[in-house]
Amino acid sequence: MKQSPDTFLVVAVCFWLSGFAALLYETVWLRLFSIQFGTSEQSLAIVLSTYMGGLALGSLLAGWWLSRDRNGRLASRPLLVYGILELGIAATALLVPTVLWAVRYVQIGLYGGADAPPDAGDFSQISFAFGGAFLATILPTTMMGATLPMLSKHVVYQDAHLGKRIGALYAINTLGAVMGTLLAAFVCLPHLGLFRTILVGVAINVLVFLIVALILRPTSISTARSEQEPIRSTAGRAGESPEPPGTRMPAGSLPAADWVLLLIGCSGAVSFVYEILFTRMLGHVLGGSLFAFASMLAAFLTGITIGGAIAARLAPDRHVASRGFFYAQCFTALLALGSWYGLESLAGWINELSLVRQTESVPRVLFSVLLLVPPAIAIGMSFPWAIRIHARGEHDAAGSSAKVYACGTIGSVIGAFITGTYLLPMSNYQTTLIVAMMGNLIIAACFLFWSQIPKNHFALIAIIVLVGGWAFPTQPSELLRVSSFENYVRGGQLTFVHTGRSATVTIHNQAGAFLMSTNGLPEATASPKGSMFNWKRTTNWLGVLPASLFPEAETMLVVGFGGGVAPAHAPDSVREIDVFELEEGMIQANRIVAPLRQRDPITDHRIRIILNDGRSGLALTQRKYDIIVSQPSHPWTAGASHLYTREFAQLACDHLTDQGVFVLWMDRQFVDLDLFRSLAATMGDVFEHIALFQPNESALLFVGLRSSIDWTQKNGRELYAVCRSMSDRALYRQMGLNHSHALVAALALDDEGLRRLSENAPITTDNNNLLAMKRIRSDEHERNKNKITEAINEYDPLVRESTIGRTFDSDARLAILLRRFAAGRDRNAERLLATIDDLSRREFAQGYLALANKELEKALHHFQLSTSADPSYQPAWVNQYLVMRESVSANDSDQESLRNLSASVIEQLRSPYSAIAEAIEAMREKDYSKMKAIDDKLARFSVENPVFGTAAILRVQWREIDPSSGSVRSRGQENLKLLESCIPYLSEKDLAMFRLRAAVLAGRPKIVLTTAQMIAERINGELDPLAVDSGEEQSWNRFDESDTDPVNLPNMQIKLQNCLTAIAPLEGDSRVARSRFYGVRMMINQALADVQQRMAN
């Protein structure tokens, strides 16, 4: 049947639209299946297998039907059948969401109601999910698979068209898939949601049907039929080849048809090994967002498109196609090796660039995806050439294209399954690459052996083997350091790599601190033994906060294990803790560092780890929990974003007890104001009572409750009183929750404030997941943070008129202000300042803020105004004295007048506050016997008192230098205990050197090393002008350990030299690993060299 070029062009456009719609559907179905059945690797493998299996089945059925019914009415009109198939795809695609929902409903009915959440690996559940996915997608995917054979029969009417036109259709369809992938991720899903994106695909399929109907209007059909008849009459039998004599090859010169199909199947399997391997590797560079995945898939498909187009132009006969197929296999292996080293070089470039400035995402994405294109081009060439080799003539076009397409697709399914389930998890990146390259070379060798191609082509295989041996791929160390997470670069020694089924887990040892990451994204830091407790650490609060809101809680569920910090910090009153974790490698990583870390969650008998998607597993149990904590890392990724929707919040609410508490983690850097408001609105749409907590300036902890809580009664003393064990009491002391109003200080927004802030904000749903679909630009992070902070401060219950606000007097507000300032929420503290009615407390607070900013004159002025307003307010007098004393040492020209003012202030001090001045004078005069008598008075200050930290540090200083205060070891132990009580009220910077000296006295080498390391890291951060400190720690009390100069280089040098002196005796100590000692010493020496270089310049 002869066709005009215009007709072929129209058919090509239709097939481009078909590819476009097919990838729209695949993208949506992947997300739908993840929502219904979870994001575990098995779930994704099931979707891929059923999708591609349907394509293969459709192709085989089409080829079988065309060969059986050559002269049938429909078989003779393949373009009409194609149009009907497109209409069928549209109709059945609409049913997929409904069928998946029904399957999930049946699954919950059959497997739900379990006493505990199940693991994901249960065979019956996997089989059911596979059957459900097959049932939902088999009809549309089968019809998709049948389209290429139908169009092949339509467009091929002479032997010369076999490679060219089928290859062109293949390339055009793949190009449509590229556009469908990109448009789905970047346009349709963000703006239309899942269901309306399906409607776009349906509209495209219907449009294709209408175009086909227009082409096949009655006049065209009759003409086509009359033109086709002569061809039928001259056609030979199915097994005969109608090739012209010049293009036919001798019998036995080419592999039998079955061998060609086998080889293209193997080639399809190998191609998916490469796709999965490079997609996983590029995840380290680009991240796991929908946009990153779409970019990588589009790059791979673009290469296949180019390869298909090239092969279509270079396949005039089977001779050329045979050579081309051989070369395609060889060059796939060679180009894949080149892409491997290109990716490693790119990773090294990113790591180096990240040390001096932010690496821009656009060049990073561009260079990354371009590395996928060369091997993909070689992969794309194989399909058209395989068809040209297999087909014996134009009448064999449809059957050959169907068989080749089906075999290639089946091979792809097998390759994807084996790679994701066995090859990668049981080996590593470099082994997987070697296996894939060997697969290509074996395919090339087999083809060469069975074909008429001169056997001297074996030399090319030998050359590639030699090149591969010379450039043998090793562990990609640079890639394993790089991260898509802003400017994050891992230093230290790579001690663990696990290429799991869903993620690659790594551990980097940074002088004893263990950084755990998945696919390049930082997950957790396991602090080594001897580390200082961080009361502001978000994961610590995730364990303590919900139990503080519901002290009677006994059961807990945590979604996301990470470093295990959150469940490990749940109070002992919580007796059972279930934890969902997707990647088994994270558990292995935690087991490796367990003996070396400060707090080990693996040995906590309360914790039961469930390897499953949290949402999927929770839906299959009837168990209810007192506490549910959702802490999925990096919320924009595929495995985490579905845990922020209304549907998951409702699922969590349904699994809470009557007094239960749900906590949802978010970080301020991952959202803008609109997304923040959307999350709040989503929580408010499900829970009757909501709140927001901020234990530090970056964390956003959304709390949902099934019953109301009287926040005014939630003070530190009440929480401390209900602690059921000594370890709980110690934990609450470390968190500073034995201080009155400490929990209220962490409360950022109450129910009323959070609802007012989120009024009219859109709800995040499964259909329209705003968090997954919205890209947050890195250059807008600071502006977004400021907007969120201002919005929170505006609706703060202590700032606006509220029930909570009316509860607290000026002293309580001052305590809350100081606590929030210590947590890094300085802007909120400034807003809260204006709400303190008492003039004396308000002036004291202003003086404190000025003192923290090193504005001594301003601070003194406000402290003086505070004592003028209330002469009995002793903390203001104490701070006046401390500022004046520091000013004496800083101002040589006016020391006499300052001493006189200082003496007049001392006269106003009353016991026990006078003990502070007495202690300072006694220390200056080295009157240790007097200091010993004062120590009892200093111990009388409670942690609620603003001068508690000053008094505690004076007690520490006395024990450091007075031998009569006890034995060396006991003095050190007492000081460590005193300093631990100061952690929530003094900054690490204030405490570090005191802790170092105390640890030396106490003979605690691990504390010595961790503290010296902390000092060196902090100095490195202060020296680096690009270092970002999220929430600079503020101190409640400023003492003479603080630097008056923001970058005091001589002071830094002294501190680092003292660190070296402190750790020197530990060399060779059997209690300290040699590598740990050398790692810390190297870090200190590097920091010291940087300081000395800065001083020299």
Buried (B, 14 or more C-beta within 10 A) or exposed (E): BEBEEEBBEBBBBBBBBBBBBBBBBBBBBBBBBBBBBBBBBBBBBBBBBBBBBBBBBBBBBBBBBBBEEBEEEEBBBBBBBBBBBBBBBBBBBBBBBEBBBBBBEEBEEEBBEEEEBBEBEBEEBBEBBBBBBBBBBBBBBBBBBBBBBBBBBBBBBBBBBBBBBBBBBBBBBBBBBBBBBBBBBBEBBBEBBBBBBBBBBBEBBBBBBEBBBEBBEEEEBEEBEEEBEEBEEEBEEEEEBBBEEEBBBEEEBBBEBEBBBBBBBBBBBBBBBBBBBBBBBBBBBBBBBBBBBBBBBBBBBBBBBBBBBBBBBBBBBBBBBBBBBBBBBBBBBBBBBBBBEBBBBBBBBBBEBBEEEEBEBEEBBEBBBBBBBBBBBBBBBBBBBBBBBBBBBBBBBBBBBBBBBBBBBBBBBBBBBBBBBEBBBEBBBBBBBBBBBBBBBBBBBBBBEBBBBEEEBBEBBEEBBEBBEEEEBEEBEBBBBBBBBBBBBBEBEBBBBBBBBBBBBBBBBBBBBBBBBBBBBBBBBBBBBBBBBBBBBBBBBBBBBBBBBBBEBBBBBBBBBBBBBBBBBBBBBBEBBBBBBBBBBBBBBBEBBBEBBBBBBBEBEBBEBBBBBBBBBBBBBEBBBBBBBBBBBBBBBBBBBBBBBBBBBBBBBEBBBEBBBBBBBBBBBBBBBBBBBBBBBBBBBBBEBBBBBBBBBBBBBBBBBBEEBEBBEBBBEBBBEBBEEEEBBEBBBBBBBBBBBBBBBBBBBBBBBBBEBBEEBBBBBBBBBBBBBBEBEBEEBEEBBEBBBEBBBBBBBBBBEBEBBEBBEBBBBBBBBBBBBBBBBBBBBBBBBEBBEBBBBBBBBBBBBBBBEBBBEBBBBBBBBBBEBBEEBBBBBBBBBBBBBBBBEEEEEEEEEBEEBBEEBBEBBEEBBBBBBBBBBBBEEEBBEBBBEBBEBBEEBEBBBBBBBBBBBBBBBBBBEBEEBBEEEEBBBBBBEBBBBBBBBBBBBBBBBBBBBBBBBBBBBBBBBBBBBBBBBBBBBBBEEEEEEEBEBBBBBBBBBBBEEEEBBEBBBEBBEBBBEBBEEBEEBEEBBEEBBEBBBEBBBEBBEBBBEEEEE
